[in-house]
Amino acid sequence: MPGCAQDLMRRHRPPLFGGPPHGPAPAYVVGDPWLITLKIQHKTIYRYRRAVSLGPHRLMLRPRETRDLRVISCEVTVDPLATLTWSQDVFGNAVAAAVFVSNAGTLTIDSVTLLKLGAEPWPIFAVAGSAIDYPFQYAGDERTDLGALMFQQYPDPEGRLRNWTWAFVRGVQTDTLALLKDLSFGVSSWIHYQSRDDEGVQSPIETLDRGWGSCRDFAVLFVEAARCLGFGARIVSGYLLAAQAGVQGSQDAGSTHAWAEVYVPGAGWITFDPTNRSVGGYNLIPVAVARDIRQAMPVAGSFGGVPDDFLGMSVEVEVTAQN
């Protein structure tokens, strides 16, 4: 499927995020506090030429529970047998450490999650009066807690990204939400969506120069641009729900995806998906938030052997609404 699985293996890194853009909104029932029940199946299979030793693997597959998202069940199975130990990272993401005791020629990681999603399709954000207009100042505690999320993570020695970003600021004062929406739309207008299979992520300057990128490149560009303006912003990885299979721009029931969140006083963390020009998380299922997208990989691990031992991998992701 044309998804964007973000799994990682030693020297053989499969496609990262890259789900199809411009998916439609799901059909909601007015008045239901939990509007839709979803089943997510995410299966990754690695194949090797011979039985190899498997190093510890880091799995980020359990969605983040929020006011709008309730996890009913989440089951992760691994073959060959592994000991799974769950913990939370510095961002509060659920992380499972898998430790293997035997060699194997095939590694299968299968996650099945049932959840309820209740995000509003057209959210209204209660922005604090002090932050309605840009520029504004975060309160001292907010600045301290946002910390590194306010600072660019990629070099911009000539200020090219900063100059590109400031072109969206209209006047001495401008509406904060309108500015962020313009920035998100600007990313999708400037950059052509293209799924790509090479490892890693493009820097914002590379994305601007090339004029194309996958959803992870859209998200990184938007987050770094928001940080140029002094906003606290973070990367989000998870799943994209496409309400119907076969519609334009979406041939599957769902895919892995990457987007962004920006902290605005009063409203809190606001979701922006520049790939789909959307605001709010009505069709997004977050799994991990991070300062850098490399901290939010669904699967990261290693194996003992030579590069030729790795034959390939496959990823299947299905996000479906349940009756």
C-alpha beads as a LAMMPS data file, in Angstrom:
LAMMPS data file: protein, C-alpha beads

323 atoms
322 bonds

1 atom types
1 bond types

-500.0 500.0 xlo xhi
-500.0 500.0 ylo yhi
-500.0 500.0 zlo zhi

Masses

1 110.0

Atoms # bond

1 1 1 0.000 0.000 0.000
2 1 1 1.207 3.557 -0.596
3 1 1 1.628 4.331 3.088
4 1 1 4.441 5.865 5.006
5 1 1 5.656 3.330 7.525
6 1 1 8.432 4.723 9.655
7 1 1 10.119 1.497 10.714
8 1 1 13.918 1.360 10.874
9 1 1 16.485 -1.399 10.653
10 1 1 20.266 -1.299 10.612
11 1 1 21.546 0.051 7.280
12 1 1 18.212 -0.804 5.673
13 1 1 15.722 1.902 6.409
14 1 1 12.281 1.525 4.829
15 1 1 9.978 4.367 3.828
16 1 1 9.166 6.846 6.572
17 1 1 5.917 8.773 6.768
18 1 1 4.260 9.535 3.465
19 1 1 0.516 8.933 3.567
20 1 1 -1.719 10.228 0.792
21 1 1 -2.692 13.910 1.021
22 1 1 -6.150 15.488 0.953
23 1 1 -8.156 12.678 2.565
24 1 1 -11.837 13.468 3.230
25 1 1 -13.380 13.922 6.652
26 1 1 -15.056 10.901 8.232
27 1 1 -18.825 10.814 8.579
28 1 1 -19.788 11.800 12.140
29 1 1 -23.018 11.444 14.083
30 1 1 -24.061 14.727 15.669
31 1 1 -24.506 14.521 19.421
32 1 1 -22.378 11.415 20.018
33 1 1 -19.597 12.343 22.495
34 1 1 -17.432 9.536 21.074
35 1 1 -18.118 9.904 17.419
36 1 1 -16.311 7.000 15.800
37 1 1 -14.792 3.658 16.794
38 1 1 -11.665 2.669 14.873
39 1 1 -9.570 -0.437 14.470
40 1 1 -5.930 0.015 13.515
41 1 1 -3.781 -2.870 12.355
42 1 1 -0.113 -2.159 11.740
43 1 1 2.017 -5.118 10.683
44 1 1 5.714 -4.974 9.826
45 1 1 7.665 -7.962 8.511
46 1 1 11.455 -8.095 8.102
47 1 1 13.050 -10.924 6.119
48 1 1 16.652 -12.119 6.241
49 1 1 18.765 -14.447 4.124
50 1 1 19.557 -16.559 7.174
51 1 1 18.746 -16.650 10.858
52 1 1 20.275 -13.535 12.425
53 1 1 20.538 -12.254 15.972
54 1 1 18.049 -9.505 16.744
55 1 1 19.075 -6.573 18.883
56 1 1 16.670 -4.737 21.179
57 1 1 13.832 -2.986 19.354
58 1 1 11.974 0.169 20.362
59 1 1 8.273 0.110 19.468
60 1 1 5.997 3.153 19.438
61 1 1 2.630 1.738 18.380
62 1 1 0.131 2.581 21.132
63 1 1 -1.872 5.770 20.382
64 1 1 -1.718 8.655 22.842
65 1 1 -4.853 9.007 24.947
66 1 1 -6.261 12.537 25.020
67 1 1 -9.567 14.249 25.711
68 1 1 -10.560 13.318 22.134
69 1 1 -9.079 9.826 21.952
70 1 1 -9.739 6.812 24.189
71 1 1 -7.834 3.556 23.716
72 1 1 -10.087 0.538 24.302
73 1 1 -7.404 -2.074 23.709
74 1 1 -3.926 -2.313 22.212
75 1 1 -2.190 -5.629 21.603
76 1 1 1.340 -5.932 20.252
77 1 1 2.621 -9.360 19.240
78 1 1 6.132 -10.195 18.114
79 1 1 7.467 -13.292 16.353
80 1 1 9.971 -14.661 17.310
81 1 1 9.014 -14.446 20.952
82 1 1 10.329 -11.391 22.764
83 1 1 10.042 -9.870 26.208
84 1 1 8.098 -6.595 25.972
85 1 1 8.622 -3.942 28.641
86 1 1 6.432 -0.837 28.516
87 1 1 7.475 2.623 29.649
88 1 1 6.951 6.300 28.830
89 1 1 9.574 8.520 27.231
90 1 1 10.299 12.137 28.125
91 1 1 7.294 13.290 26.045
92 1 1 4.877 10.852 27.695
93 1 1 4.719 8.538 24.666
94 1 1 4.112 4.835 25.295
95 1 1 7.236 2.862 24.342
96 1 1 7.688 -0.911 24.322
97 1 1 11.211 -2.345 24.486
98 1 1 11.419 -5.761 22.797
99 1 1 14.281 -8.061 23.802
100 1 1 14.787 -11.271 21.808
101 1 1 16.325 -14.520 23.016
102 1 1 16.599 -16.457 19.751
103 1 1 17.835 -15.937 16.206
104 1 1 15.335 -15.713 13.351
105 1 1 15.102 -15.451 9.595
106 1 1 11.882 -13.435 9.792
107 1 1 10.752 -10.794 12.265
108 1 1 7.048 -9.921 12.477
109 1 1 5.691 -7.074 14.596
110 1 1 1.905 -6.844 14.637
111 1 1 -0.095 -4.204 16.482
112 1 1 -3.897 -4.196 16.723
113 1 1 -5.599 -1.247 18.428
114 1 1 -9.252 -0.484 19.068
115 1 1 -10.070 3.097 20.028
116 1 1 -12.733 5.786 20.074
117 1 1 -12.070 9.148 18.419
118 1 1 -14.148 12.195 19.220
119 1 1 -12.326 15.206 17.773
120 1 1 -14.466 17.948 16.259
121 1 1 -14.262 18.387 12.462
122 1 1 -14.421 22.181 12.849
123 1 1 -12.889 23.055 16.228
124 1 1 -13.131 26.477 17.862
125 1 1 -9.987 27.519 19.734
126 1 1 -10.233 29.658 22.874
127 1 1 -7.035 31.630 22.383
128 1 1 -6.019 33.761 25.358
129 1 1 -6.526 37.486 24.880
130 1 1 -2.779 38.066 25.226
131 1 1 -2.085 35.753 22.258
132 1 1 -4.868 36.676 19.827
133 1 1 -2.502 38.937 17.898
134 1 1 1.020 38.093 16.777
135 1 1 3.630 38.851 18.003
136 1 1 2.966 37.914 21.616
137 1 1 5.063 36.696 24.515
138 1 1 4.701 33.343 26.229
139 1 1 4.478 33.517 30.016
140 1 1 7.711 32.744 31.834
141 1 1 6.653 29.244 32.894
142 1 1 5.447 28.456 29.384
143 1 1 8.768 29.504 27.860
144 1 1 10.652 27.370 30.372
145 1 1 8.494 24.308 29.792
146 1 1 8.452 24.654 25.991
147 1 1 12.246 24.881 26.041
148 1 1 13.852 23.323 22.968
149 1 1 10.492 23.135 21.173
150 1 1 10.872 26.880 20.483
151 1 1 14.259 26.619 18.760
152 1 1 15.139 25.494 15.236
153 1 1 16.718 22.049 14.991
154 1 1 18.194 22.430 11.497
155 1 1 20.941 24.867 10.455
156 1 1 19.826 27.993 8.597
157 1 1 23.077 29.997 8.435
158 1 1 21.910 32.332 5.675
159 1 1 18.476 32.865 7.197
160 1 1 16.693 31.525 4.103
161 1 1 14.008 29.698 6.051
162 1 1 13.507 32.675 8.332
163 1 1 13.084 35.013 5.357
164 1 1 10.663 32.615 3.678
165 1 1 8.648 32.331 6.871
166 1 1 8.460 36.046 7.657
167 1 1 6.832 36.650 4.276
168 1 1 3.640 35.233 5.834
169 1 1 3.563 37.895 8.555
170 1 1 1.200 40.593 7.355
171 1 1 1.920 43.856 9.151
172 1 1 3.135 44.883 12.569
173 1 1 0.295 42.933 14.170
174 1 1 -1.605 40.026 12.667
175 1 1 -4.112 37.456 13.856
176 1 1 -2.206 34.537 15.395
177 1 1 -4.433 31.715 14.144
178 1 1 -4.699 33.271 10.689
179 1 1 -0.907 33.468 10.537
180 1 1 -0.476 29.800 11.450
181 1 1 -3.144 28.733 8.958
182 1 1 -1.472 30.818 6.236
183 1 1 1.849 29.192 7.096
184 1 1 0.355 25.690 6.894
185 1 1 -1.369 26.445 3.592
186 1 1 1.837 28.082 2.354
187 1 1 3.803 24.894 2.938
188 1 1 1.340 22.809 0.928
189 1 1 1.174 25.451 -1.819
190 1 1 4.941 25.770 -2.106
191 1 1 5.754 22.058 -1.819
192 1 1 4.460 19.284 -4.076
193 1 1 3.523 16.089 -2.245
194 1 1 5.546 13.044 -3.253
195 1 1 5.981 9.816 -1.346
196 1 1 9.620 8.801 -1.116
197 1 1 11.396 5.655 0.016
198 1 1 14.846 6.967 0.900
199 1 1 15.912 7.074 4.532
200 1 1 15.826 10.051 6.839
201 1 1 14.128 13.379 6.445
202 1 1 14.895 16.365 4.261
203 1 1 16.037 19.535 5.961
204 1 1 13.645 22.476 5.522
205 1 1 16.077 24.144 3.104
206 1 1 16.315 20.939 1.026
207 1 1 12.526 20.748 0.875
208 1 1 12.245 24.388 -0.235
209 1 1 14.944 23.899 -2.871
210 1 1 13.492 20.673 -4.248
211 1 1 9.878 21.823 -4.104
212 1 1 8.614 18.381 -3.146
213 1 1 8.490 16.093 -0.157
214 1 1 6.534 13.511 1.799
215 1 1 4.296 14.262 4.759
216 1 1 7.236 14.057 7.152
217 1 1 9.003 16.764 5.125
218 1 1 5.861 18.934 5.167
219 1 1 5.625 18.540 8.949
220 1 1 9.294 19.317 9.574
221 1 1 9.185 22.391 7.334
222 1 1 6.073 23.719 9.075
223 1 1 7.437 23.091 12.585
224 1 1 10.775 24.711 11.831
225 1 1 9.041 27.692 10.200
226 1 1 6.793 28.121 13.261
227 1 1 9.876 28.051 15.474
228 1 1 11.398 30.782 13.316
229 1 1 8.480 32.952 14.441
230 1 1 9.035 32.099 18.094
231 1 1 6.270 29.516 18.506
232 1 1 6.646 26.340 20.512
233 1 1 6.010 23.521 18.030
234 1 1 6.401 19.767 17.928
235 1 1 6.232 16.855 15.482
236 1 1 3.445 14.287 15.739
237 1 1 3.491 10.785 14.256
238 1 1 0.519 8.501 13.985
239 1 1 -2.184 7.425 11.568
240 1 1 -4.387 9.137 9.003
241 1 1 -7.969 7.958 8.627
242 1 1 -9.359 8.041 5.099
243 1 1 -13.137 7.749 5.385
244 1 1 -13.604 5.900 2.111
245 1 1 -11.340 3.716 0.032
246 1 1 -10.825 4.701 -3.585
247 1 1 -11.556 8.421 -3.242
248 1 1 -9.292 10.919 -4.935
249 1 1 -5.911 11.136 -3.213
250 1 1 -6.525 8.092 -1.012
251 1 1 -6.580 4.508 -2.229
252 1 1 -6.440 2.868 1.175
253 1 1 -8.378 2.751 4.424
254 1 1 -5.552 4.534 6.246
255 1 1 -1.831 5.033 6.542
256 1 1 0.907 6.169 8.851
257 1 1 1.279 9.925 8.808
258 1 1 3.164 12.895 10.259
259 1 1 1.863 16.348 11.159
260 1 1 2.502 19.161 13.651
261 1 1 1.210 20.858 16.775
262 1 1 1.766 24.463 17.852
263 1 1 1.267 25.719 21.398
264 1 1 -0.946 28.799 21.651
265 1 1 -1.823 30.172 25.117
266 1 1 -5.431 29.494 26.086
267 1 1 -6.016 27.024 23.249
268 1 1 -3.092 24.759 24.113
269 1 1 -1.636 22.456 21.474
270 1 1 -3.328 23.073 18.108
271 1 1 -3.044 20.453 15.375
272 1 1 -1.905 21.507 11.889
273 1 1 -1.597 19.014 9.028
274 1 1 0.131 20.940 6.213
275 1 1 -0.011 17.912 3.905
276 1 1 -3.807 18.094 3.881
277 1 1 -4.252 21.801 4.675
278 1 1 -6.275 20.928 7.767
279 1 1 -6.534 22.303 11.299
280 1 1 -7.637 20.050 14.146
281 1 1 -7.309 16.290 14.529
282 1 1 -10.671 14.970 13.384
283 1 1 -9.078 12.309 11.140
284 1 1 -5.708 11.943 12.856
285 1 1 -4.697 9.378 15.461
286 1 1 -1.562 10.502 17.317
287 1 1 0.920 7.902 18.541
288 1 1 3.933 10.016 19.489
289 1 1 4.916 13.663 19.888
290 1 1 8.545 14.742 19.714
291 1 1 10.970 17.596 19.272
292 1 1 12.501 15.835 16.260
293 1 1 10.819 13.361 13.919
294 1 1 13.619 10.858 14.463
295 1 1 12.374 10.474 18.041
296 1 1 8.958 9.261 16.859
297 1 1 9.734 6.167 14.777
298 1 1 7.143 3.382 15.144
299 1 1 9.852 0.696 15.058
300 1 1 13.584 1.103 15.602
301 1 1 16.039 -1.734 16.055
302 1 1 19.040 -3.639 14.765
303 1 1 20.232 -7.082 13.786
304 1 1 23.592 -8.828 13.949
305 1 1 25.000 -9.766 10.572
306 1 1 26.187 -8.342 7.279
307 1 1 24.136 -5.980 5.083
308 1 1 23.470 -8.734 2.539
309 1 1 21.598 -10.688 5.193
310 1 1 18.713 -8.239 4.927
311 1 1 16.334 -9.251 2.132
312 1 1 13.597 -6.681 2.600
313 1 1 10.580 -5.663 4.573
314 1 1 6.881 -5.043 4.149
315 1 1 4.425 -2.861 6.022
316 1 1 0.652 -3.092 6.089
317 1 1 -1.462 -0.435 7.794
318 1 1 -5.243 -0.465 7.882
319 1 1 -7.427 2.042 9.721
320 1 1 -11.108 1.145 9.579
321 1 1 -14.282 2.400 11.197
322 1 1 -16.217 -0.165 13.241
323 1 1 -19.995 -0.451 13.319

Bonds

1 1 1 2
2 1 2 3
3 1 3 4
4 1 4 5
5 1 5 6
6 1 6 7
7 1 7 8
8 1 8 9
9 1 9 10
10 1 10 11
11 1 11 12
12 1 12 13
13 1 13 14
14 1 14 15
15 1 15 16
16 1 16 17
17 1 17 18
18 1 18 19
19 1 19 20
20 1 20 21
21 1 21 22
22 1 22 23
23 1 23 24
24 1 24 25
25 1 25 26
26 1 26 27
27 1 27 28
28 1 28 29
29 1 29 30
30 1 30 31
31 1 31 32
32 1 32 33
33 1 33 34
34 1 34 35
35 1 35 36
36 1 36 37
37 1 37 38
38 1 38 39
39 1 39 40
40 1 40 41
41 1 41 42
42 1 42 43
43 1 43 44
44 1 44 45
45 1 45 46
46 1 46 47
47 1 47 48
48 1 48 49
49 1 49 50
50 1 50 51
51 1 51 52
52 1 52 53
53 1 53 54
54 1 54 55
55 1 55 56
56 1 56 57
57 1 57 58
58 1 58 59
59 1 59 60
60 1 60 61
61 1 61 62
62 1 62 63
63 1 63 64
64 1 64 65
65 1 65 66
66 1 66 67
67 1 67 68
68 1 68 69
69 1 69 70
70 1 70 71
71 1 71 72
72 1 72 73
73 1 73 74
74 1 74 75
75 1 75 76
76 1 76 77
77 1 77 78
78 1 78 79
79 1 79 80
80 1 80 81
81 1 81 82
82 1 82 83
83 1 83 84
84 1 84 85
85 1 85 86
86 1 86 87
87 1 87 88
88 1 88 89
89 1 89 90
90 1 90 91
91 1 91 92
92 1 92 93
93 1 93 94
94 1 94 95
95 1 95 96
96 1 96 97
97 1 97 98
98 1 98 99
99 1 99 100
100 1 100 101
101 1 101 102
102 1 102 103
103 1 103 104
104 1 104 105
105 1 105 106
106 1 106 107
107 1 107 108
108 1 108 109
109 1 109 110
110 1 110 111
111 1 111 112
112 1 112 113
113 1 113 114
114 1 114 115
115 1 115 116
116 1 116 117
117 1 117 118
118 1 118 119
119 1 119 120
120 1 120 121
121 1 121 122
122 1 122 123
123 1 123 124
124 1 124 125
125 1 125 126
126 1 126 127
127 1 127 128
128 1 128 129
129 1 129 130
130 1 130 131
131 1 131 132
132 1 132 133
133 1 133 134
134 1 134 135
135 1 135 136
136 1 136 137
137 1 137 138
138 1 138 139
139 1 139 140
140 1 140 141
141 1 141 142
142 1 142 143
143 1 143 144
144 1 144 145
145 1 145 146
146 1 146 147
147 1 147 148
148 1 148 149
149 1 149 150
150 1 150 151
151 1 151 152
152 1 152 153
153 1 153 154
154 1 154 155
155 1 155 156
156 1 156 157
157 1 157 158
158 1 158 159
159 1 159 160
160 1 160 161
161 1 161 162
162 1 162 163
163 1 163 164
164 1 164 165
165 1 165 166
166 1 166 167
167 1 167 168
168 1 168 169
169 1 169 170
170 1 170 171
171 1 171 172
172 1 172 173
173 1 173 174
174 1 174 175
175 1 175 176
176 1 176 177
177 1 177 178
178 1 178 179
179 1 179 180
180 1 180 181
181 1 181 182
182 1 182 183
183 1 183 184
184 1 184 185
185 1 185 186
186 1 186 187
187 1 187 188
188 1 188 189
189 1 189 190
190 1 190 191
191 1 191 192
192 1 192 193
193 1 193 194
194 1 194 195
195 1 195 196
196 1 196 197
197 1 197 198
198 1 198 199
199 1 199 200
200 1 200 201
201 1 201 202
202 1 202 203
203 1 203 204
204 1 204 205
205 1 205 206
206 1 206 207
207 1 207 208
208 1 208 209
209 1 209 210
210 1 210 211
211 1 211 212
212 1 212 213
213 1 213 214
214 1 214 215
215 1 215 216
216 1 216 217
217 1 217 218
218 1 218 219
219 1 219 220
220 1 220 221
221 1 221 222
222 1 222 223
223 1 223 224
224 1 224 225
225 1 225 226
226 1 226 227
227 1 227 228
228 1 228 229
229 1 229 230
230 1 230 231
231 1 231 232
232 1 232 233
233 1 233 234
234 1 234 235
235 1 235 236
236 1 236 237
237 1 237 238
238 1 238 239
239 1 239 240
240 1 240 241
241 1 241 242
242 1 242 243
243 1 243 244
244 1 244 245
245 1 245 246
246 1 246 247
247 1 247 248
248 1 248 249
249 1 249 250
250 1 250 251
251 1 251 252
252 1 252 253
253 1 253 254
254 1 254 255
255 1 255 256
256 1 256 257
257 1 257 258
258 1 258 259
259 1 259 260
260 1 260 261
261 1 261 262
262 1 262 263
263 1 263 264
264 1 264 265
265 1 265 266
266 1 266 267
267 1 267 268
268 1 268 269
269 1 269 270
270 1 270 271
271 1 271 272
272 1 272 273
273 1 273 274
274 1 274 275
275 1 275 276
276 1 276 277
277 1 277 278
278 1 278 279
279 1 279 280
280 1 280 281
281 1 281 282
282 1 282 283
283 1 283 284
284 1 284 285
285 1 285 286
286 1 286 287
287 1 287 288
288 1 288 289
289 1 289 290
290 1 290 291
291 1 291 292
292 1 292 293
293 1 293 294
294 1 294 295
295 1 295 296
296 1 296 297
297 1 297 298
298 1 298 299
299 1 299 300
300 1 300 301
301 1 301 302
302 1 302 303
303 1 303 304
304 1 304 305
305 1 305 306
306 1 306 307
307 1 307 308
308 1 308 309
309 1 309 310
310 1 310 311
311 1 311 312
312 1 312 313
313 1 313 314
314 1 314 315
315 1 315 316
316 1 316 317
317 1 317 318
318 1 318 319
319 1 319 320
320 1 320 321
321 1 321 322
322 1 322 323
